[in-house]
């Protein structure tokens, strides 16, 4: 067994202190008891109580770091490869090793797998709901710190890759440089030799600064002349008027398909020119069946309500085509989660790109991963009621109680 020295020793000490401070006290005390009365070799089963997409990499990488710092090794058997669908209660990973070395890691290892698996499942469902649409991950501003930001970007990339394997376009990038590497070829591997960067053009703040939507577009194009131009058009409530004016200002970009209009209309008002009656009329022209199939008030709001509704998207597409700008793309944002994506698919909304952070789990109680020891020194044993976690190898099962 090697002993860390110098800087490695300091890093190991810092890691140990962080684990001790952040783990639950009863796990720290369990470790102390095991160290006093004798170690045992154990196997943990890690699972969630709901269907997910397997996204174990961050947890596995952390466990490898801890093992190296402690001069030990852990056996990690991944039952469902990254990107695989996992049923409720199915063990994702079996982790084997010294109980003295593992017992105080449970709190932190569960933090690193549960939310990632649920977010990956959400990203997967969204991508499949709109298979012809590209998604842009805008997770950062909805995250509680850098660790969550990295976890959610990783999760979006895993769920997206699973959907892409089934023919969807999925997530093609994200909005910041720090986590853009997750969206390279092969999930985290660029392959092109170029540094992957965050994507995006302008927030509402720039339009307020410029004083008009058109001037903001001009400022962006003058500053970044080689970039495609996406104009955010809802600031002044003139999505159609300002959008068409911007296209007329940059006809070459519009004709080349290098220009997009982004709808982010908030839920307190309708898109320019729409009201309830006109929203119904728009959908009657383009997707009449969607109105007849709606099943809830939430779905109805997504179809013909305020904000970025299916009717709003169709109305903008109508206006662009009528003005002679069929190559201008439509980017949408504002609350695009799994349910809204499904409604948009039903309405065949003409969306080119969805910008979203709503793949981040909404019901956090569903993200809680759980770990149970299922084997002590080679003898299968688990608390009563969790026998489903035992390995299915025909071995005699011993339960507590």
TORKOL-4160 file (C-alpha; in steps of 0.2 Angstrom, whole numbers, padded with zeros to 4 digits, m for minus):
401
<pt num="1" X="0000" Y="0000" Z="0000"/>
<pt num="2" X="0007" Y="0017" Z="m0005"/>
<pt num="3" X="0008" Y="0031" Z="0007"/>
<pt num="4" X="0004" Y="0049" Z="0000"/>
<pt num="5" X="0018" Y="0061" Z="0002"/>
<pt num="6" X="0021" Y="0080" Z="0000"/>
<pt num="7" X="0007" Y="0089" Z="m0009"/>
<pt num="8" X="m0002" Y="0072" Z="m0012"/>
<pt num="9" X="m0003" Y="0071" Z="0007"/>
<pt num="10" X="m0010" Y="0088" Z="0009"/>
<pt num="11" X="m0023" Y="0085" Z="m0004"/>
<pt num="12" X="m0028" Y="0068" Z="0004"/>
<pt num="13" X="m0029" Y="0077" Z="0021"/>
<pt num="14" X="m0040" Y="0091" Z="0014"/>
<pt num="15" X="m0051" Y="0078" Z="0005"/>
<pt num="16" X="m0053" Y="0068" Z="0022"/>
<pt num="17" X="m0058" Y="0084" Z="0031"/>
<pt num="18" X="m0071" Y="0088" Z="0018"/>
<pt num="19" X="m0078" Y="0071" Z="0019"/>
<pt num="20" X="m0079" Y="0071" Z="0038"/>
<pt num="21" X="m0087" Y="0088" Z="0038"/>
<pt num="22" X="m0100" Y="0084" Z="0025"/>
<pt num="23" X="m0105" Y="0067" Z="0028"/>
<pt num="24" X="m0119" Y="0062" Z="0040"/>
<pt num="25" X="m0113" Y="0059" Z="0058"/>
<pt num="26" X="m0119" Y="0042" Z="0060"/>
<pt num="27" X="m0108" Y="0036" Z="0045"/>
<pt num="28" X="m0093" Y="0044" Z="0053"/>
<pt num="29" X="m0097" Y="0035" Z="0069"/>
<pt num="30" X="m0100" Y="0019" Z="0060"/>
<pt num="31" X="m0082" Y="0020" Z="0053"/>
<pt num="32" X="m0075" Y="0023" Z="0070"/>
<pt num="33" X="m0084" Y="0008" Z="0077"/>
<pt num="34" X="m0078" Y="m0003" Z="0063"/>
<pt num="35" X="m0060" Y="0002" Z="0065"/>
<pt num="36" X="m0061" Y="m0002" Z="0083"/>
<pt num="37" X="m0070" Y="m0019" Z="0082"/>
<pt num="38" X="m0063" Y="m0026" Z="0065"/>
<pt num="39" X="m0066" Y="m0022" Z="0047"/>
<pt num="40" X="m0076" Y="m0033" Z="0035"/>
<pt num="41" X="m0078" Y="m0033" Z="0016"/>
<pt num="42" X="m0095" Y="m0027" Z="0010"/>
<pt num="43" X="m0104" Y="m0024" Z="m0005"/>
<pt num="44" X="m0116" Y="m0009" Z="m0007"/>
<pt num="45" X="m0131" Y="m0009" Z="m0020"/>
<pt num="46" X="m0135" Y="0009" Z="m0026"/>
<pt num="47" X="m0152" Y="0012" Z="m0033"/>
<pt num="48" X="m0166" Y="0025" Z="m0036"/>
<pt num="49" X="m0185" Y="0022" Z="m0033"/>
<pt num="50" X="m0190" Y="0028" Z="m0050"/>
<pt num="51" X="m0185" Y="0025" Z="m0068"/>
<pt num="52" X="m0170" Y="0034" Z="m0073"/>
<pt num="53" X="m0156" Y="0035" Z="m0086"/>
<pt num="54" X="m0139" Y="0028" Z="m0079"/>
<pt num="55" X="m0127" Y="0043" Z="m0076"/>
<pt num="56" X="m0114" Y="0036" Z="m0064"/>
<pt num="57" X="m0098" Y="0044" Z="m0070"/>
<pt num="58" X="m0096" Y="0058" Z="m0058"/>
<pt num="59" X="m0099" Y="0046" Z="m0043"/>
<pt num="60" X="m0087" Y="0034" Z="m0050"/>
<pt num="61" X="m0074" Y="0047" Z="m0053"/>
<pt num="62" X="m0076" Y="0053" Z="m0035"/>
<pt num="63" X="m0074" Y="0036" Z="m0028"/>
<pt num="64" X="m0058" Y="0033" Z="m0038"/>
<pt num="65" X="m0051" Y="0049" Z="m0031"/>
<pt num="66" X="m0056" Y="0044" Z="m0013"/>
<pt num="67" X="m0049" Y="0027" Z="m0015"/>
<pt num="68" X="m0032" Y="0033" Z="m0021"/>
<pt num="69" X="m0031" Y="0046" Z="m0007"/>
<pt num="70" X="m0034" Y="0032" Z="0006"/>
<pt num="71" X="m0022" Y="0020" Z="m0002"/>
<pt num="72" X="m0036" Y="0007" Z="m0006"/>
<pt num="73" X="m0047" Y="0001" Z="m0020"/>
<pt num="74" X="m0065" Y="m0001" Z="m0022"/>
<pt num="75" X="m0073" Y="m0013" Z="m0034"/>
<pt num="76" X="m0087" Y="m0005" Z="m0044"/>
<pt num="77" X="m0098" Y="m0015" Z="m0055"/>
<pt num="78" X="m0109" Y="m0005" Z="m0066"/>
<pt num="79" X="m0125" Y="m0015" Z="m0069"/>
<pt num="80" X="m0132" Y="m0002" Z="m0082"/>
<pt num="81" X="m0119" Y="0007" Z="m0093"/>
<pt num="82" X="m0120" Y="0025" Z="m0094"/>
<pt num="83" X="m0135" Y="0031" Z="m0105"/>
<pt num="84" X="m0145" Y="0015" Z="m0101"/>
<pt num="85" X="m0163" Y="0015" Z="m0095"/>
<pt num="86" X="m0165" Y="0009" Z="m0078"/>
<pt num="87" X="m0181" Y="0003" Z="m0070"/>
<pt num="88" X="m0187" Y="0008" Z="m0052"/>
<pt num="89" X="m0177" Y="m0001" Z="m0039"/>
<pt num="90" X="m0165" Y="m0009" Z="m0050"/>
<pt num="91" X="m0147" Y="m0008" Z="m0043"/>
<pt num="92" X="m0137" Y="0004" Z="m0054"/>
<pt num="93" X="m0120" Y="0000" Z="m0046"/>
<pt num="94" X="m0113" Y="m0013" Z="m0034"/>
<pt num="95" X="m0098" Y="m0005" Z="m0024"/>
<pt num="96" X="m0087" Y="m0017" Z="m0015"/>
<pt num="97" X="m0073" Y="m0014" Z="m0003"/>
<pt num="98" X="m0068" Y="m0012" Z="0015"/>
<pt num="99" X="m0082" Y="m0006" Z="0027"/>
<pt num="100" X="m0070" Y="0005" Z="0036"/>
<pt num="101" X="m0065" Y="0014" Z="0020"/>
<pt num="102" X="m0083" Y="0015" Z="0013"/>
<pt num="103" X="m0095" Y="0018" Z="0027"/>
<pt num="104" X="m0092" Y="0036" Z="0028"/>
<pt num="105" X="m0094" Y="0039" Z="0009"/>
<pt num="106" X="m0112" Y="0035" Z="0007"/>
<pt num="107" X="m0119" Y="0053" Z="0010"/>
<pt num="108" X="m0108" Y="0060" Z="m0003"/>
<pt num="109" X="m0108" Y="0046" Z="m0016"/>
<pt num="110" X="m0127" Y="0047" Z="m0016"/>
<pt num="111" X="m0127" Y="0066" Z="m0019"/>
<pt num="112" X="m0117" Y="0063" Z="m0035"/>
<pt num="113" X="m0128" Y="0050" Z="m0044"/>
<pt num="114" X="m0146" Y="0053" Z="m0040"/>
<pt num="115" X="m0149" Y="0070" Z="m0047"/>
<pt num="116" X="m0138" Y="0066" Z="m0062"/>
<pt num="117" X="m0149" Y="0051" Z="m0066"/>
<pt num="118" X="m0165" Y="0060" Z="m0065"/>
<pt num="119" X="m0159" Y="0075" Z="m0075"/>
<pt num="120" X="m0152" Y="0063" Z="m0088"/>
<pt num="121" X="m0169" Y="0054" Z="m0089"/>
<pt num="122" X="m0178" Y="0071" Z="m0091"/>
<pt num="123" X="m0166" Y="0077" Z="m0105"/>
<pt num="124" X="m0169" Y="0060" Z="m0114"/>
<pt num="125" X="m0188" Y="0062" Z="m0113"/>
<pt num="126" X="m0187" Y="0079" Z="m0120"/>
<pt num="127" X="m0176" Y="0075" Z="m0134"/>
<pt num="128" X="m0187" Y="0061" Z="m0139"/>
<pt num="129" X="m0203" Y="0071" Z="m0138"/>
<pt num="130" X="m0195" Y="0083" Z="m0151"/>
<pt num="131" X="m0183" Y="0072" Z="m0161"/>
<pt num="132" X="m0181" Y="0085" Z="m0175"/>
<pt num="133" X="m0177" Y="0099" Z="m0164"/>
<pt num="134" X="m0160" Y="0104" Z="m0157"/>
<pt num="135" X="m0158" Y="0108" Z="m0138"/>
<pt num="136" X="m0147" Y="0120" Z="m0130"/>
<pt num="137" X="m0143" Y="0117" Z="m0111"/>
<pt num="138" X="m0145" Y="0133" Z="m0101"/>
<pt num="139" X="m0143" Y="0124" Z="m0084"/>
<pt num="140" X="m0130" Y="0136" Z="m0076"/>
<pt num="141" X="m0142" Y="0150" Z="m0070"/>
<pt num="142" X="m0154" Y="0137" Z="m0062"/>
<pt num="143" X="m0140" Y="0128" Z="m0052"/>
<pt num="144" X="m0134" Y="0130" Z="m0034"/>
<pt num="145" X="m0116" Y="0132" Z="m0037"/>
<pt num="146" X="m0102" Y="0125" Z="m0049"/>
<pt num="147" X="m0104" Y="0107" Z="m0043"/>
<pt num="148" X="m0122" Y="0106" Z="m0047"/>
<pt num="149" X="m0119" Y="0115" Z="m0064"/>
<pt num="150" X="m0106" Y="0102" Z="m0069"/>
<pt num="151" X="m0118" Y="0088" Z="m0064"/>
<pt num="152" X="m0133" Y="0095" Z="m0073"/>
<pt num="153" X="m0123" Y="0098" Z="m0089"/>
<pt num="154" X="m0116" Y="0080" Z="m0088"/>
<pt num="155" X="m0133" Y="0073" Z="m0086"/>
<pt num="156" X="m0140" Y="0083" Z="m0101"/>
<pt num="157" X="m0126" Y="0076" Z="m0111"/>
<pt num="158" X="m0130" Y="0058" Z="m0106"/>
<pt num="159" X="m0148" Y="0059" Z="m0108"/>
<pt num="160" X="m0146" Y="0067" Z="m0125"/>
<pt num="161" X="m0133" Y="0054" Z="m0131"/>
<pt num="162" X="m0146" Y="0041" Z="m0127"/>
<pt num="163" X="m0159" Y="0050" Z="m0137"/>
<pt num="164" X="m0147" Y="0053" Z="m0151"/>
<pt num="165" X="m0145" Y="0034" Z="m0152"/>
<pt num="166" X="m0163" Y="0033" Z="m0156"/>
<pt num="167" X="m0163" Y="0046" Z="m0169"/>
<pt num="168" X="m0166" Y="0062" Z="m0160"/>
<pt num="169" X="m0155" Y="0078" Z="m0163"/>
<pt num="170" X="m0154" Y="0080" Z="m0144"/>
<pt num="171" X="m0143" Y="0093" Z="m0135"/>
<pt num="172" X="m0131" Y="0101" Z="m0147"/>
<pt num="173" X="m0122" Y="0112" Z="m0134"/>
<pt num="174" X="m0124" Y="0123" Z="m0119"/>
<pt num="175" X="m0123" Y="0141" Z="m0114"/>
<pt num="176" X="m0106" Y="0142" Z="m0105"/>
<pt num="177" X="m0088" Y="0137" Z="m0108"/>
<pt num="178" X="m0085" Y="0129" Z="m0091"/>
<pt num="179" X="m0096" Y="0114" Z="m0095"/>
<pt num="180" X="m0096" Y="0114" Z="m0114"/>
<pt num="181" X="m0084" Y="0099" Z="m0115"/>
<pt num="182" X="m0098" Y="0087" Z="m0110"/>
<pt num="183" X="m0106" Y="0091" Z="m0127"/>
<pt num="184" X="m0092" Y="0085" Z="m0138"/>
<pt num="185" X="m0091" Y="0070" Z="m0149"/>
<pt num="186" X="m0091" Y="0054" Z="m0138"/>
<pt num="187" X="m0098" Y="0063" Z="m0123"/>
<pt num="188" X="m0084" Y="0074" Z="m0116"/>
<pt num="189" X="m0071" Y="0070" Z="m0130"/>
<pt num="190" X="m0070" Y="0084" Z="m0143"/>
<pt num="191" X="m0062" Y="0074" Z="m0157"/>
<pt num="192" X="m0060" Y="0090" Z="m0168"/>
<pt num="193" X="m0045" Y="0096" Z="m0158"/>
<pt num="194" X="m0054" Y="0112" Z="m0154"/>
<pt num="195" X="m0060" Y="0119" Z="m0138"/>
<pt num="196" X="m0079" Y="0118" Z="m0136"/>
<pt num="197" X="m0087" Y="0134" Z="m0131"/>
<pt num="198" X="m0103" Y="0140" Z="m0124"/>
<pt num="199" X="m0117" Y="0146" Z="m0136"/>
<pt num="200" X="m0128" Y="0161" Z="m0135"/>
<pt num="201" X="m0130" Y="0179" Z="m0141"/>
<pt num="202" X="m0139" Y="0191" Z="m0131"/>
<pt num="203" X="m0149" Y="0193" Z="m0114"/>
<pt num="204" X="m0163" Y="0205" Z="m0111"/>
<pt num="205" X="m0150" Y="0216" Z="m0102"/>
<pt num="206" X="m0141" Y="0220" Z="m0119"/>
<pt num="207" X="m0158" Y="0225" Z="m0127"/>
<pt num="208" X="m0161" Y="0237" Z="m0113"/>
<pt num="209" X="m0144" Y="0244" Z="m0114"/>
<pt num="210" X="m0145" Y="0247" Z="m0133"/>
<pt num="211" X="m0162" Y="0255" Z="m0131"/>
<pt num="212" X="m0170" Y="0245" Z="m0145"/>
<pt num="213" X="m0171" Y="0227" Z="m0151"/>
<pt num="214" X="m0164" Y="0232" Z="m0168"/>
<pt num="215" X="m0149" Y="0242" Z="m0161"/>
<pt num="216" X="m0145" Y="0227" Z="m0150"/>
<pt num="217" X="m0144" Y="0216" Z="m0165"/>
<pt num="218" X="m0133" Y="0228" Z="m0174"/>
<pt num="219" X="m0121" Y="0230" Z="m0159"/>
<pt num="220" X="m0119" Y="0211" Z="m0158"/>
<pt num="221" X="m0116" Y="0209" Z="m0177"/>
<pt num="222" X="m0104" Y="0223" Z="m0177"/>
<pt num="223" X="m0094" Y="0215" Z="m0162"/>
<pt num="224" X="m0095" Y="0197" Z="m0168"/>
<pt num="225" X="m0097" Y="0199" Z="m0187"/>
<pt num="226" X="m0092" Y="0180" Z="m0190"/>
<pt num="227" X="m0105" Y="0173" Z="m0178"/>
<pt num="228" X="m0123" Y="0168" Z="m0183"/>
<pt num="229" X="m0135" Y="0180" Z="m0176"/>
<pt num="230" X="m0149" Y="0176" Z="m0164"/>
<pt num="231" X="m0161" Y="0191" Z="m0159"/>
<pt num="232" X="m0171" Y="0191" Z="m0143"/>
<pt num="233" X="m0187" Y="0199" Z="m0148"/>
<pt num="234" X="m0199" Y="0200" Z="m0133"/>
<pt num="235" X="m0191" Y="0214" Z="m0123"/>
<pt num="236" X="m0203" Y="0227" Z="m0129"/>
<pt num="237" X="m0218" Y="0216" Z="m0133"/>
<pt num="238" X="m0216" Y="0218" Z="m0152"/>
<pt num="239" X="m0210" Y="0200" Z="m0156"/>
<pt num="240" X="m0217" Y="0201" Z="m0174"/>
<pt num="241" X="m0213" Y="0219" Z="m0178"/>
<pt num="242" X="m0195" Y="0219" Z="m0170"/>
<pt num="243" X="m0191" Y="0202" Z="m0177"/>
<pt num="244" X="m0196" Y="0206" Z="m0195"/>
<pt num="245" X="m0187" Y="0223" Z="m0194"/>
<pt num="246" X="m0171" Y="0214" Z="m0188"/>
<pt num="247" X="m0172" Y="0202" Z="m0203"/>
<pt num="248" X="m0174" Y="0216" Z="m0215"/>
<pt num="249" X="m0159" Y="0224" Z="m0207"/>
<pt num="250" X="m0148" Y="0209" Z="m0211"/>
<pt num="251" X="m0156" Y="0201" Z="m0226"/>
<pt num="252" X="m0140" Y="0191" Z="m0231"/>
<pt num="253" X="m0139" Y="0182" Z="m0214"/>
<pt num="254" X="m0158" Y="0179" Z="m0215"/>
<pt num="255" X="m0157" Y="0172" Z="m0232"/>
<pt num="256" X="m0142" Y="0161" Z="m0228"/>
<pt num="257" X="m0150" Y="0153" Z="m0213"/>
<pt num="258" X="m0138" Y="0161" Z="m0201"/>
<pt num="259" X="m0151" Y="0171" Z="m0192"/>
<pt num="260" X="m0163" Y="0166" Z="m0178"/>
<pt num="261" X="m0177" Y="0174" Z="m0168"/>
<pt num="262" X="m0178" Y="0169" Z="m0150"/>
<pt num="263" X="m0195" Y="0169" Z="m0141"/>
<pt num="264" X="m0194" Y="0171" Z="m0122"/>
<pt num="265" X="m0211" Y="0179" Z="m0119"/>
<pt num="266" X="m0216" Y="0178" Z="m0101"/>
<pt num="267" X="m0231" Y="0170" Z="m0095"/>
<pt num="268" X="m0240" Y="0187" Z="m0090"/>
<pt num="269" X="m0244" Y="0192" Z="m0108"/>
<pt num="270" X="m0248" Y="0185" Z="m0125"/>
<pt num="271" X="m0236" Y="0187" Z="m0140"/>
<pt num="272" X="m0239" Y="0203" Z="m0150"/>
<pt num="273" X="m0255" Y="0202" Z="m0159"/>
<pt num="274" X="m0262" Y="0187" Z="m0150"/>
<pt num="275" X="m0276" Y="0185" Z="m0138"/>
<pt num="276" X="m0286" Y="0169" Z="m0133"/>
<pt num="277" X="m0297" Y="0169" Z="m0148"/>
<pt num="278" X="m0283" Y="0173" Z="m0161"/>
<pt num="279" X="m0272" Y="0159" Z="m0152"/>
<pt num="280" X="m0286" Y="0147" Z="m0156"/>
<pt num="281" X="m0287" Y="0153" Z="m0173"/>
<pt num="282" X="m0269" Y="0151" Z="m0176"/>
<pt num="283" X="m0269" Y="0133" Z="m0171"/>
<pt num="284" X="m0285" Y="0129" Z="m0181"/>
<pt num="285" X="m0275" Y="0134" Z="m0196"/>
<pt num="286" X="m0260" Y="0123" Z="m0192"/>
<pt num="287" X="m0264" Y="0110" Z="m0179"/>
<pt num="288" X="m0282" Y="0109" Z="m0176"/>
<pt num="289" X="m0281" Y="0091" Z="m0169"/>
<pt num="290" X="m0270" Y="0097" Z="m0154"/>
<pt num="291" X="m0284" Y="0108" Z="m0147"/>
<pt num="292" X="m0296" Y="0093" Z="m0148"/>
<pt num="293" X="m0284" Y="0082" Z="m0139"/>
<pt num="294" X="m0279" Y="0092" Z="m0124"/>
<pt num="295" X="m0281" Y="0084" Z="m0107"/>
<pt num="296" X="m0277" Y="0097" Z="m0094"/>
<pt num="297" X="m0277" Y="0116" Z="m0090"/>
<pt num="298" X="m0258" Y="0115" Z="m0091"/>
<pt num="299" X="m0258" Y="0108" Z="m0108"/>
<pt num="300" X="m0271" Y="0121" Z="m0114"/>
<pt num="301" X="m0260" Y="0135" Z="m0108"/>
<pt num="302" X="m0245" Y="0127" Z="m0117"/>
<pt num="303" X="m0256" Y="0127" Z="m0133"/>
<pt num="304" X="m0265" Y="0144" Z="m0133"/>
<pt num="305" X="m0261" Y="0153" Z="m0117"/>
<pt num="306" X="m0249" Y="0167" Z="m0113"/>
<pt num="307" X="m0230" Y="0166" Z="m0115"/>
<pt num="308" X="m0221" Y="0155" Z="m0127"/>
<pt num="309" X="m0236" Y="0144" Z="m0133"/>
<pt num="310" X="m0238" Y="0133" Z="m0148"/>
<pt num="311" X="m0249" Y="0147" Z="m0155"/>
<pt num="312" X="m0236" Y="0160" Z="m0152"/>
<pt num="313" X="m0223" Y="0149" Z="m0161"/>
<pt num="314" X="m0234" Y="0146" Z="m0176"/>
<pt num="315" X="m0239" Y="0164" Z="m0177"/>
<pt num="316" X="m0220" Y="0170" Z="m0178"/>
<pt num="317" X="m0217" Y="0157" Z="m0192"/>
<pt num="318" X="m0232" Y="0163" Z="m0201"/>
<pt num="319" X="m0226" Y="0181" Z="m0200"/>
<pt num="320" X="m0208" Y="0176" Z="m0206"/>
<pt num="321" X="m0214" Y="0166" Z="m0221"/>
<pt num="322" X="m0226" Y="0180" Z="m0226"/>
<pt num="323" X="m0212" Y="0193" Z="m0225"/>
<pt num="324" X="m0201" Y="0182" Z="m0236"/>
<pt num="325" X="m0189" Y="0175" Z="m0223"/>
<pt num="326" X="m0192" Y="0156" Z="m0223"/>
<pt num="327" X="m0174" Y="0152" Z="m0219"/>
<pt num="328" X="m0174" Y="0162" Z="m0202"/>
<pt num="329" X="m0175" Y="0150" Z="m0188"/>
<pt num="330" X="m0185" Y="0150" Z="m0172"/>
<pt num="331" X="m0177" Y="0147" Z="m0155"/>
<pt num="332" X="m0189" Y="0146" Z="m0140"/>
<pt num="333" X="m0186" Y="0146" Z="m0121"/>
<pt num="334" X="m0196" Y="0149" Z="m0105"/>
<pt num="335" X="m0201" Y="0133" Z="m0096"/>
<pt num="336" X="m0198" Y="0120" Z="m0108"/>
<pt num="337" X="m0198" Y="0104" Z="m0098"/>
<pt num="338" X="m0204" Y="0086" Z="m0103"/>
<pt num="339" X="m0223" Y="0090" Z="m0103"/>
<pt num="340" X="m0221" Y="0106" Z="m0113"/>
<pt num="341" X="m0210" Y="0097" Z="m0126"/>
<pt num="342" X="m0224" Y="0084" Z="m0128"/>
<pt num="343" X="m0237" Y="0097" Z="m0130"/>
<pt num="344" X="m0226" Y="0106" Z="m0143"/>
<pt num="345" X="m0224" Y="0089" Z="m0152"/>
<pt num="346" X="m0243" Y="0086" Z="m0153"/>
<pt num="347" X="m0245" Y="0104" Z="m0160"/>
<pt num="348" X="m0231" Y="0101" Z="m0173"/>
<pt num="349" X="m0224" Y="0118" Z="m0167"/>
<pt num="350" X="m0211" Y="0124" Z="m0180"/>
<pt num="351" X="m0196" Y="0125" Z="m0167"/>
<pt num="352" X="m0178" Y="0124" Z="m0173"/>
<pt num="353" X="m0170" Y="0125" Z="m0156"/>
<pt num="354" X="m0176" Y="0124" Z="m0138"/>
<pt num="355" X="m0165" Y="0133" Z="m0125"/>
<pt num="356" X="m0169" Y="0125" Z="m0108"/>
<pt num="357" X="m0163" Y="0122" Z="m0090"/>
<pt num="358" X="m0180" Y="0113" Z="m0086"/>
<pt num="359" X="m0172" Y="0096" Z="m0088"/>
<pt num="360" X="m0166" Y="0099" Z="m0070"/>
<pt num="361" X="m0177" Y="0089" Z="m0059"/>
<pt num="362" X="m0192" Y="0098" Z="m0052"/>
<pt num="363" X="m0197" Y="0085" Z="m0039"/>
<pt num="364" X="m0181" Y="0084" Z="m0029"/>
<pt num="365" X="m0188" Y="0070" Z="m0018"/>
<pt num="366" X="m0187" Y="0059" Z="m0034"/>
<pt num="367" X="m0168" Y="0061" Z="m0035"/>
<pt num="368" X="m0164" Y="0053" Z="m0019"/>
<pt num="369" X="m0153" Y="0038" Z="m0022"/>
<pt num="370" X="m0151" Y="0025" Z="m0009"/>
<pt num="371" X="m0137" Y="0013" Z="m0004"/>
<pt num="372" X="m0139" Y="m0003" Z="0006"/>
<pt num="373" X="m0126" Y="m0016" Z="0010"/>
<pt num="374" X="m0131" Y="m0032" Z="0002"/>
<pt num="375" X="m0115" Y="m0043" Z="0007"/>
<pt num="376" X="m0104" Y="m0045" Z="0022"/>
<pt num="377" X="m0088" Y="m0055" Z="0019"/>
<pt num="378" X="m0097" Y="m0065" Z="0005"/>
<pt num="379" X="m0113" Y="m0069" Z="0014"/>
<pt num="380" X="m0128" Y="m0061" Z="0006"/>
<pt num="381" X="m0138" Y="m0050" Z="0019"/>
<pt num="382" X="m0149" Y="m0035" Z="0017"/>
<pt num="383" X="m0162" Y="m0027" Z="0028"/>
<pt num="384" X="m0180" Y="m0034" Z="0027"/>
<pt num="385" X="m0189" Y="m0028" Z="0012"/>
<pt num="386" X="m0174" Y="m0024" Z="0001"/>
<pt num="387" X="m0171" Y="m0042" Z="m0005"/>
<pt num="388" X="m0173" Y="m0036" Z="m0022"/>
<pt num="389" X="m0156" Y="m0028" Z="m0021"/>
<pt num="390" X="m0147" Y="m0045" Z="m0019"/>
<pt num="391" X="m0137" Y="m0051" Z="m0033"/>
<pt num="392" X="m0147" Y="m0063" Z="m0044"/>
<pt num="393" X="m0135" Y="m0077" Z="m0044"/>
<pt num="394" X="m0144" Y="m0091" Z="m0035"/>
<pt num="395" X="m0135" Y="m0088" Z="m0019"/>
<pt num="396" X="m0144" Y="m0091" Z="m0002"/>
<pt num="397" X="m0151" Y="m0075" Z="0004"/>
<pt num="398" X="m0150" Y="m0070" Z="0022"/>
<pt num="399" X="m0160" Y="m0055" Z="0028"/>
<pt num="400" X="m0160" Y="m0046" Z="0044"/>
<pt num="401" X="m0174" Y="m0048" Z="0057"/>
